[in-house]
Structure formats: structure tokens, C-alpha cells
Amino acid sequence: MGTFRFKRFEVVNDRSAMKVNTDGVLLGAAMTIRPEDRCMLDIGTGTGTIALMAAQRVADHVGVEASHGNIRIDAVDIDEPSATEAAKNFANSPWAECLHAHNMSLDAFAATDQMDGHALVQKYDLIFSNPPYFEDSLTAPDERKSTARHTSEGLSYRDIFEFAKERLTGDGRVSLVLPADQEAALCRYARMCGLHLFRILRVRTVSRKAPSRMIAEFSRHRCEAVKEELLTIQNEGQYTQEYLSLTHDFYLFA
């Protein structure tokens, strides 16, 4: 697929098992990032697109370039070509010094005390992921794409929550994009890990259809009133104003 161009960075999109996609861009644009966030983790980074979007957003929040050294974003992928491509995309971005790609499983990452000669960041203000979700579907014929899209290889929202309960800061959050029909199971397992839903954005392609995706966000704090939002991507063959506004800082056409 060559190179995908965003407004402030480019993503080489040739070798990663999973390409630039709408789910990932939605998560990168919509997930909650706070001005005080400094340490983040992208699980299953693929091309590195969501991590790059996070770097752009947090650098804009603090009013300085992330390369000043006060921001760190780790990005993990078990697929070697994906991790290599993400590293290349990070190196070519304006935030190269804060982005770190790691070719390993989440379990291996959790067990690693040092990375590149430096102590590994132990706690994260934000953990985000566009994880595999086709648990009950037929396995795709391409083995690498299957690993990226199916939970059989050990990466699921359950693994992410288990990691997060140990590695989130006190005010840290988990942000995930998943099929809308997994909401009940997702929230139930999160509670088992001491994490509570505080925001959910349900996404539908057109207004006549039910939401097919959701961006669900969790923290350690119980929330009396969950913030519920609805996003429609298209109306009568055109992108909606709400979708264009959400992606304005990233897509060239927005």
C-alpha cells in the first residue's frame, strides 16, 4: 500500500501485518489524552500510526516538541516486520526521540526490566490498543494477518487489562477500540481487574445502522455517570462534520 500521508507525518505501510485503518485512526483521534500525560504504551502497534497520533497530540498539549525528552511512548508488536516498519515510521517523524518500538509479545515486554540499555518505564499514564478481536471467526489464510486479527496468539483485551492493572499510574487510563457487541464482556472483565468504564464512544458507519465499533475507556476510579457518545462516519455518501472535526488534525482531506 506504499506510504500513507497524514498532515504532519507519513506512515510506510508495506510490511506491517495490519495496515493503516479507520479503527486505528478513530482511536488515535478520539482517545482521552491529558496535558499531564507523559508515559504511554501502544499494544500491537502495527505500522505505529496510533502511537504517532498520540505523540502529535501530547506534544501539542504540552506546547513543546516531544523530542525534548519529557514524553515517552513505547510501542509493542510481536510481528517483526510490523515492529521494524513502526520503528522506521517513528524515526522519520517529528517525535522520533519519544517513540520506541519493541518487537516482542506483551508477556515478554512485561517481564523485561531494561530496554535499549535503559530502565524500562514501569508505569503508564495511558495504555491504548486496537487489539485482535475475531475470536469466533474463521482464521484468515495469511498467518501474519491472522496473528494480528485473532486472539488465539495470546493478545486480547483480557491480556491488556491484566497488564494494565499492574502498570497503570494511579490516574492512568486504558483506551481500546473493539466491536460494539463486546461491550458487556469487556466491561465485566475490566471490573475484575479493578478498572471501570468512564467513557464510551459508539461508532456507526451511517445513521441507519447500529454502531459496529466502540472506543471504550477505563480507569481505576469508579464513575457514577459514564460519558456516552455517538459518532456517525458518513451521511448520504459524504463524511459527516463530526467525523471531519474529529480527524481534522490528521487526515489531509479533513
N, C-alpha and C positions, 0 to 999 in steps of 0.2 A: 504493500500500500504506500510505499515511499515515505514522504515526510508530511506530517500534519502540522499546519501552521496556526498557531494561536496569536493573539495580538502582541504578546511580549515574550514568547518563547516558541520553539519548534520541537516537535517530537518525531524522531525517527521511528518508523512504525513497521519495520520489516521482519524482525526476528522474534519479537515477543509472541508468546502463545496466545495472548489476548490483545487485540488491537484497541486503539482509541475508540471509545463507545459512549453512547448517551448516558448510560447509568453512571459511569465514572465521572463524566463531566458534571452531571447533576450533583453528585456527592461533593465534588471539589468546590462547586459554586455555592451550594446550599448549606453545607455542614457549619455548625457553630464554631467560629474561631474568635477568641477573645484577645484584646490588646496585650494581656499579660502572658499569653501562651508563648512558651519558648521551646519546649521539647515535644516532638510529635513522632508518631510511628505509623507508617503505611504498611499494612499486612497484605501480601500478594500484590505487589506494586505493578507488575506487568511492564508497560512502557515507562512508568514513572509519572504519568500525566497528573494523577490526583495529588501526588507529593509536590509536583511543580506548581500546581494551582494553590496548594496550601502555602508554599514558600512565598508566592506572589502576594497572597492575601495577608499573611502575618507580617511580611516586610512593609506592606502599605500601612498596616495597623500601627506599627511602632514608629513609622516615619523615617526609617533608615534601611539601607540595604542589608539583607540577611547575612551577607558576607562579612559584616563587622564582627561576627563571632558570637553573638548573643542568642542565636537561634540554631537549633539542631533538629533535622528531620531525618530519621532512619527509615529505610525502605527495604523490605524483606521479600524475596521471591525464591521459591525452591527450584524454579526453572532457570538453568544457567544462561541460555540466550536472552531470556527476558531481563534478568538481573544485569547482564552485560549491556544490553540496549538501554536500560534505565540509567546506568552509570554514565553512558555516553550522553544521553539527553541531559542529565544533571550537569555534566562538565561543560556543556555548551550553553547553559542557561545563565542568567544574571545572578543566580543564587548558588553557584557551584560550591562555595565553601560550606554551606549549611546542609547540603543534601548528601546522604551517604547510602549507597546501595549495597546490600548484602545478599549473596547467593547461598541461602540455607533455608531449612524448614523453620517454622515458628518454634518448634521444640528445641532445635539446635540453637536458635537465637536466644531463647530464654535461658539456656544453660551456659551461654558464653559470658565470661566475666570481662574480657577485653576484646577490642576490635581495632584493628589498624594501629596497635601499639598504645591505644588509649583506653582508659576505663570506660566500659560501656555505660551509657546513660541508663540509670536504674528505674527512674520514674518518668511517666509521660503525662503531659497536660491534655493531650488528645491522641487517641488511637482510632484510626479510621481504616475502612476496608470495603472493597467491592468483592466480597468473597464468593467462592463457588456456591451454587445453590440448587443444582439439578440433582437432588438426592434420589429421586424416584424415576428419573428419565433414563432412557437408553444411553449407554456410554457412546460418546462421539467416536468416530473411527480414527481420528488423529489423536495419538496418545498424549502429546503435549497439550493440545487444546482440551482433551478430556480431563487431564490433571487440573487445568486452570478452571474448568467449569463444574466439576463434580467434587463432592465432599469425601469421596472414598479414599483420597490420599491424606486425610488427616487434618485438613483445614476446613473448618466450618465455623458458624457463629458461636458454637459451643466452645471450640478451641480458643476463639478470640476472647470470649468472656472469661474463660478460665485464666488466660494470660492477663487480662485487664484487671481482674480482682487483686492481683499481686503487684501490678506495675503501674497503675494509675496513681497520680497525685491525689491528695485529698479532695480537690475540686476538679479533678480530671473528668473527661468525658469519652465515651465510645460512640462513634458515628458509623452507621452501616447502611448500605443500600441493598435491598432484598425484594423479592416478590411480595406483593401486598398480602397474599394469602398465608404468609408465615408469621403474621403479626402476633397471634395469640401464643404460639410456641416460642417465639423469640422473647417476648416479654416474660413468659413463665420461666425460661432458663436464666434470663438476666437476673430475676429476683433471687433465684437460687444462688447466684454469685454475688449477691449484695448490691446489685445495680438496678436502677429504677428509671423507667421511661420519663423523660421530661419534655420531649418534643417529637412530633411525627409529621412528616410531610408526605402526603399520599399523592402519587403522580399518575395521571391518566393521559393517554395519547390524544384523545379527542373527548369532547364533553359528553357524547352519547354513550361512552364506555365507562365501565367501572375502573377504578385505579388498578394498575397492574404492577406498580412498583411503590416502594416506600423508602424514605430516608428516616431511620429511627435513631434517636439519640438518647443516651443513658448516662447517668452519673451515680455517685454513691448516695446522693441525697434524695430522700423521698419528696415527691412533688404532689401537692394537693390538686393542682389543676394542670394537666398536661397540655402543652401548646399544640393544637391540631391545625394543620394547614392543608390546602388542596391546590395542586398545580396542574393545569391543562397545557399540554405542549402545543397542540395545533387546533385551529378552528377554521373550517372551510378551506383547508389546504394551505393555510398560512400559519406561521408561528405566532403564538399569542404574545401580547405585550408583556404579560407577566414572565413568560419564558425568556423573551428577549432581554428584559430587565435583569433577570437572574444571571444570564450568561454574558451580559454586556462587556464585562471586563476581560473576557477570554475569547469568545468566538469573533472572527473577523466580520461576520455578517450581522452580528447583534448590535 
